Structure formats: structure tokens, C-alpha cells
Amino acid sequence: MTQETRQLYALYLARFASSFGLITLLTLLPTYIDLFDPSGVVIGLFTTGLTLAQAIAVIPLAWAGDRYDKRSVLLGSLGIGVLAYGAFAVVSSSTGFILTRGLQGIAATGMGLMSLALVGELAPSGRRANIIGMANSWRFAAAILGTLSAGILYQLFGFTAVFSVLVVVVSLAFVTVWLFVEPDTTSVQGFAFTDLAVNRRILTITSFRAQYAIAVTLVRTWIPIYAGVSAMKGGLAYSTAVVSVVIVAEKFTNMLSQPYMGRLSDRFGRSLFVFIGGSLYGLVALAVPFTPAFGTALSLPSSIPLLGALSPAFVPLVVLNGFLGIADSFREPASMALFADEGTANGGVASSFGIRSIVWRPGSIIAPIIGGLLMTTVGIEWVFYAGALTAFTGVGLFVGILGYTHGRTALTKW
């Protein structure tokens, strides 16, 4: 195993640790709500404490990574992660939970941002999307494992066991990065965000990403809601276990597909794969509300072994969510590689990924409000229509700007 390969696997483990912690807390969120019985505003803060800390931490962490040593910033973030997950084991109030979620948000931002920046920097240009796709596969593997294991561990052994596992995983990532990842010798004077924020290629890809954030947030959030809420609210009324199966389908196909799709985008053009992935995502989102009709037309079974009585819509919903994972595997490694290309070429890869993260935030904040209004006023199916629409408009604007700037063959040249 080469030194470069050892470094990459250490960084893959850091991405695994970051995702594993986030999905574990998300899985346990209903348990904390039952335990502390907070008011509606405080329930919102259970999530906002994390997202607000993430939003605040992006720019200073990205600046520090480019100005100093990304490895040191990553190690510091992993250390904060160990403290945060240790603190969760002794949290005894809503206030303590919110504050610890904020600490987790800082740690997760540093872990995700710095590991991705180092992967993008280490990866050669001709294999960058493939290697980023591999890193993302580790993230999805952690999401699958966290989704399936967190509830089981809690039911059998309680909070202490869950957070002991998290502390061990993050500590292992810390030691692995410390042992195998070399210090980052690149250093950027000044504030790299200034130049990258007006970089023509970054502006082109963010024209797509800003709208696509709404599409993905709507669809990813409302597929489990659609699967789990009552029929009176337009849903399928499936149990929590069945909803977990639906969620895992998207993560599983995404995990398997990302390295391969990244390799293809390295070969045939990254912007082409952003276009294909965004278009497919919109098409699949458009089909989600029709899963009951698909199941009935195909005479699919209304019960599944181990899962019990369901409806004919279950299999089509799992298949479509799996297709959403494949669609996103076209887009994500190609998009990340484009940001890495520009950041590496202009001396600010951490800042480049920081911009990528910031551009996503407004859409991810606005989308749940839009989804809630659509669900309660015109029906849950309109959430998916809105998700499809914003995917299509994002793709359309991206292709329009790309064609105007780079010509008709831009999709295969860039």
C-alpha cells in the first residue's frame, strides 16, 4: 500500500466517523424529544442548534484549512467530536442537548470539510471524481450502519453504549489521521473566498446547486414522511421499520454507484454528469406520488416477509428511492470534483468546498417551509412536483449558462 493510499483510507475513515455521528443523533432525535418533552420552539432548536453551528463554522474552518494546515484542523475537529459524543452520554436537559448539538455541528463541519478538501487535494485530476466518489461511499456506508444500529443499541443497552461506540469510532479516526496523513504544506495568504466567490466556473456550478438544494431537501425529507404519515395526510402509513428500509435504499445505491459514476465523469466530462444526475433526479421525484398506481397496475404484493402487511406501493417506492440514489451518484462526485478542480488550481480547495457548503444552506432552510405549506394546503404530492420543478430549473439554468459561456460542446469539455 502506497503512502497516498494510506492517507486516503485514513481520510475515508474520518468521513465515515462524521456521517456515523450525524445519522446516529438524527435517528435518536425522537427519543430525546420523548425524554425531555420540549416545547415546539425547543424541538426546532434541537435541529437548529446543529445547523446554525455548521453554518457559522464553515467560513472560519475553511479559511484556517487554506491558511494553515488542513490536517491540524481535521485533527482538532475530530478531537472536538470525541468531546461532543462523550458529552451526549451525560446530557440531562434540553438546554444541554442543544448546546452539545452545536458542538457536534462544529466538529462535523470540520471533519467533513477538511477530509473532503484533503481528498480533493491528494487525488490526481484525472481520477478526482472517482476518488471523491469512494470517499462519499464511506459516508453512505456510515449512514446505513448508523440508521440500522442506533435504535437497536439504544433499546438493548441505552445511551451510554451508543455514545461509547461513537467515541471509539471518532477516536480511531483521530489516531488514523494522526499516524498516516501527512501535514499539509500548502498555504494561502489572504482570504481565498474573495477570489473563488467570483470564479466563473464556481458561479456556473452554483447556479445549479442553489436550486438543486431545494429539490434534494424536499425529496429526501418527504419520502420518509410520505411513507410514514397516515393516509388522511396523504401518506402510506408504514411503520418505522419499513420507513427505515425505504431510506436505506437510496443510501445503498448511492454508496455502490458513486465510485463508478465518478470514474465515468472523470472520463466523459463532469458537467455532463451533473446535467444527467440533476435531470434524472427530477424525473424520479416526479414519479414518487404515483407509486400506489404503479403497484396496483403491476399487481405487486401487499405484504412482505418480515415487514408484514403493507400496500402495493411499497416496492415501487423502494425502487424509486434506490433510483434517486443512482441519480445523485451521477451528480455528487462530478460536482465535488469541479469544486476541487477550481480550489486546487486557485490555491484554496478548503474555501472552494466552503463555498459549496454555503450555497446549499439557503435552499435547505427554505425547502422544509415550502414543503410544509404545500403538504397542508394542496397535498403531499405537490411537494414532489416542486422538488422535480426545482431540479429541472436548476439543470436548465446550468446548461444555459454553460452553453453561453463555453459553447454548444461545453457539457463534454468541462
Secondary structure, DSSP 8 states (H G I E B T S, - for coil): --HHHHHHHHHHHHHHHHHHHHHHHHHHHHHHHHHH---HHHHHHHHHHHHHHHHHHHHHHHHHHHHS-HHHHHHHHHHHHHHHHHHHTT--SHHHHHHHHHHHHHHHHHHHHHHHHHHHHHS-GGGHHHHHHHHHHHHHHHHHHHHHHHHHHHHHH-HHHHHHHHHHHHHHHHHHHHHHS--------S-HHHHHTT-HHHHHHHHHHHHHHHHHHHHHHHHHHHHHS-GGGTS----HHHHHHHHHHHHHHHHHHHHHHHHHHHHH-HHHHHHHHHHHHHHHHHHGGGHHHHHHHTT--SEETTTEE--TTHHHHHHHHHHHHHHHHHHHHHHHHHHHHHHHHTT-HHHHHHHHHHHHHHHHHHHHHHHHHHHHHT-THHHHHHHHHHHHHHHHHHHHHHHHHH-TTHHHH-
